[in-house]
């Protein structure tokens, strides 16, 4: 009975993380379309939410990687997974507060790795899987997206350079609706699966599922898809401002190139089963679209702050995950520790969301400047 209570807490916490993933990463899909006025803010996040939900049903390869490719499912317990989720949620809230587009994917992986290490030592971590499936793609993805978007914008400018800017911009704004849709679909395919994989890992650890890495049950898929869609619809306005207008001041052609380049990288990663960061991909694409026009168009100081957040994500989320496991472990193996930590987290989220979450009018002004 006690283990079932802990499992319920873990599932609810995983869906809470999925919600924070949605609003934290909304900017990845919609920021460029909003900043170029291709779509109104609420329309953009609504479309992104629907396609995030749909994308979660396309593939399960990333979920399998999370469930069995990073940590040893036979060693990990539901309490370890709970602690890892707290580490990920904490980092998502912290970086969202400062408007920095960090990786929810790496926050989740870092949190689980840290908690597993605190619980069972280095033997619980699959080092080869962590390197191959997480670290190497994290280094490669932004570079590939940077180059893809840079090439795309150079080709676009070459094609339309002699045409009147009015019809060209209108055409690219229409194209941005299509590229936003593709990017949102790929985001749902990639990111919702991470929560599916975590819940599946918890079910395995609790003995509710057999096998090292079975496919997630249907209820897990639907609940994860719903949570990330609701989070996306809530809108992470602070990060949208950063992505849409603070890194570069983009035109519709640049927005289209960035969205298309980021989506191509994400869909390829999802097909290969890599839990890739949508933030790394689209930020790299935005930088590429700006730098290809001229290097001075990019605010490199802000880009440096974003890169620093990327570097800190895995170790900081891991540290919080390990600390959370230590706190819950003080109260024994029962449900008391997770319940107390969950209560504290809910109180924190209530304060943060109540003050900061919905600031749509400010975004509209920034995006229209």
Secondary structure, DSSP 8 states (H G I E B T S, - for coil): -HHHHHHHHHHHHHHHHHHHHHHHHHHHHHHHHHHTTSS-HHHHHHHHHHHHHHHTTT--HHHHHHHHSSB-TTT--HHHHHHHHHHHHHHHHHHHHTT----HHHHHHHHHHHHHHHHH-GGGB-HHHHIIIIIHHHHHHHHHHHHHHHHHHHHHHHHHTTS-HHHHHHHHHHHHHHHHHHHHHHHHHHHHHHHHHHHHHHHHHTTSS-SSS----HHHHHHHHHHHHHHHHH--HHHHHIIIIIS----HHHHHHHHHHHHHHHHHHHHHT----HHHHHHHHHHHHHHHH-GGGS-HHHHHHHHHHHHHHHHHHHHHHHHHHHHHHHT-SSSHHHHHHHHHHHHHHHHHHHHHT--HHHHHHHHH-
